[in-house]
Every structure is written in C-alpha cells, then in structure tokens.
Amino acid sequence: MLIDKVEKTKLAALAKPQPGRSIRPGTDKVHKANFPSRYIPREVEREVWQRDGGQCAFVALNELRCRERAFLEFHHVKPYARMGRATVANISLRCRRHNQYEAELVFGPRNLGRVAERSEPPGVFESQ
C-alpha cells in the first residue's frame, strides 16, 4: 500500500493516466526545437521505474547489480549534453553515486571546491 502511495506521488502512477490538457486550446502550441528536451515525460518515468523494479540499474564489471532503492535518479544512457533523448530506451534508474560515477566517466571528474592559489598575493613581491 505504501509503495502504491509513493508511486502515485513521485511518478503520477494512476490506473488510468489522463492526457495532458491545454490551458488555452489553440494558443498553447509548443514549437519543437531541433534539440531534445531535458524534461522526462511522466509516462517514460513510470515505464522506466517498472522496468528497473524501483532499484538502481547499475551493473558492475563482476555482473553484480546495485541494490540501492533510495535516492534514485533518472539517468540518460546517452547524456543529454550529447543530444540524448528522454525515451524509455535511453533512460534508466541510478542511485546518486552511480549516476555521478557514470557522469565522470563521460565528462571527467568534477573539481568543485578546488581553487588554484598563488604562493604570494599579486603585486607584493614585484620589482621595486
């Protein structure tokens, strides 16, 4: 019962999902751009959640699957920055750590918080 409640709130999982409604019919036309959207439709989120069983889908080299069921994120297999689309085939569940790990494999490590400092302040020991 709790799982059903969580799915309804997080994934909008309903017995009969309603189609999206327009606020002003005829005027709310969305122009499709040439690039994919970062937005992941609810239908895709529901299908991915069911397919992956509400668990991180990361499989290690020793073929063990991660058991994490908390702090899950929707992961683009082909990254959004590389024109990856928000489709069921391209989205999978990852825990926070494995999502970050795979991002570092593609884009390199993040060096947040590291500041290159000089040994002396500028202008202190310049020629006088």
C-alpha positions in Angstrom: 0.0 0.0 0.0 2.9 2.3 0.8 4.6 1.5 -2.5 1.4 2.4 -4.4 1.2 5.7 -2.5 4.8 6.6 -3.2 4.4 5.7 -6.9 1.3 7.9 -7.1 3.1 10.9 -5.6 6.5 10.5 -7.3 5.6 9.1 -10.6 1.9 10.1 -11.0 1.2 6.4 -11.4 -2.6 6.1 -11.9 -4.8 3.3 -13.0 -6.0 5.5 -15.9 -3.5 8.3 -16.6 -5.1 11.4 -18.1 -3.7 13.0 -21.2 -2.1 16.5 -20.7 -4.6 19.3 -21.1 -4.1 22.6 -22.7 -4.9 25.7 -20.6 -5.9 27.7 -23.7 -6.7 25.3 -26.6 -5.4 26.6 -29.9 -2.9 29.1 -28.3 -0.6 26.8 -26.3 1.2 25.4 -29.3 4.7 24.3 -28.5 7.3 24.8 -31.1 9.6 21.8 -31.4 13.3 22.7 -31.3 16.0 20.8 -33.1 17.5 19.7 -29.8 15.9 17.2 -27.3 14.3 18.4 -24.1 15.8 17.7 -20.6 12.2 17.1 -19.4 11.4 13.4 -18.9 7.6 12.7 -19.5 5.7 11.0 -16.7 4.9 8.1 -19.0 8.6 7.5 -19.5 9.3 7.8 -15.8 6.6 5.2 -15.0 7.8 2.7 -17.6 11.5 3.0 -16.5 10.5 2.7 -12.8 8.6 -0.5 -13.6 11.2 -1.9 -15.9 14.1 -1.4 -13.4 12.0 -2.5 -10.5 12.4 0.7 -8.4 16.1 -0.1 -8.0 19.4 1.2 -9.3 20.1 -0.5 -12.6 23.9 -0.1 -12.5 25.7 -3.4 -13.1 29.4 -3.7 -12.1 32.1 -5.4 -14.0 31.6 -8.5 -11.9 28.0 -8.6 -13.0 26.5 -7.7 -9.6 23.7 -5.2 -9.7 23.5 -2.4 -7.3 20.8 -2.9 -4.6 20.1 0.7 -3.8 16.4 1.7 -3.7 16.8 5.2 -2.1 18.0 8.4 -3.7 17.3 7.2 -7.2 17.7 9.5 -10.2 16.8 9.1 -13.9 20.0 8.6 -15.8 20.4 9.3 -19.5 22.4 6.4 -21.1 23.4 8.8 -23.9 23.9 12.0 -22.0 21.5 15.0 -22.6 24.6 17.1 -23.3 25.4 14.7 -26.2 21.8 15.0 -27.6 20.4 12.1 -25.7 16.6 12.0 -25.8 14.2 11.3 -22.9 12.9 7.9 -24.1 12.4 4.7 -22.3 15.3 3.1 -24.1 17.7 5.9 -23.2 16.6 6.5 -19.5 17.4 4.1 -16.6 17.4 4.4 -12.8 20.7 5.1 -11.0 21.4 5.8 -7.4 23.1 9.1 -6.8 26.6 7.7 -6.5 26.4 5.6 -9.7 24.8 8.5 -11.7 27.7 10.7 -10.6 30.2 7.9 -11.4 28.9 7.5 -14.9 28.8 11.2 -15.5 32.5 11.3 -14.5 33.3 8.5 -17.0 31.8 10.6 -19.8 32.7 14.2 -18.8 35.7 13.7 -16.5 35.9 14.3 -12.7 34.4 17.4 -11.1 36.9 19.6 -9.3 34.4 21.7 -7.3 35.9 23.5 -4.3 39.5 23.4 -5.5 40.9 26.8 -6.1 44.3 27.4 -7.7 46.1 29.7 -5.3 49.3 31.6 -5.9 52.1 31.3 -3.4 52.1 35.1 -2.8 49.4 37.7 -3.4 49.8 39.5 -6.7 51.9 42.7 -6.6 53.5 42.0 -3.2 57.0 40.9 -4.4 57.2 42.6 -7.7 60.2 44.6 -8.7 60.6 47.8 -6.7 
